[in-house]
Amino acid sequence: MASTPKYEPFSTYYLHPLQGDNYEQWSKIECNNLHARNKLGFLDGTISISNVDSADYAQRGIVNSMLVV
């Protein structure tokens, strides 16, 4: 039997909705979450794109696909 979803806005898995007037708060929360998971560099450009021949090229593609919405 499936469990009922819980509303847990303080969970790291909760996606805080962007509702126009809360952009500042939403942006800070999302940047903090990405920073905590070492993913912010993929969005702000501090992690460079790997060469196609690089051993970590495939892994970067996996991470990138999780960040692109």
N, C-alpha and C positions, 0 to 999 in steps of 0.2 A: 504494500500500500504506500502510495506517495505521500510524503510529508507536506504540510502546508508551508509555503515560503514565508520567511520572517522578514520584517522590515527592520534592518539593523544598519542605520546610517553611519555608525562608527566602525563598522567592519571594513577591513581593507578590501573586501570584495564588493562593497556597495559602490555603484556608479552614481555619483552626484550629478543630477540632471542640470543642464545649462538652461536657464529660463530667462535669458535676456537681461534682467536687472541684477542677476547675481554673478556676472562674469568675473569680477575681481575675486570673489570668494572661491568660485569654481576653479579658476585658473591656479590659484595658490594651492588648493587641495590636490588638483591633478598633477601639478609640477612636483609637489612634495611626494606624492605617491610614486611617480616615475623616478624621482631622485633616490628614494629609498630602495627601489628595485634595480638601481644602476641602469636605467633605461632612458633617462632624460637626455643624455648625450646623443642619442639617436635622433632626437627632435631638434636640439639646439645646435647641432653640427660639430660638437666637440669630439664625437666619435666619427672618424672618417669612414668613407665607403671602402670596403675591402676590395682588393684586386680579385678578379674572377679566379685566378689560379691559387689564391690564398686558401689555407686550410680552414679558416673560419668564415669563408664567404657564405656557405650554406647556412650556418648558424645565424649570421647577420640577417639573412633573408627571412628566416623564421621569426626572429625578434621583430623585424620591420613589419611583417605582415600582422603581428599582434597589435602594433601601434597605429597602423593606418586604419581609419574608420570611414 
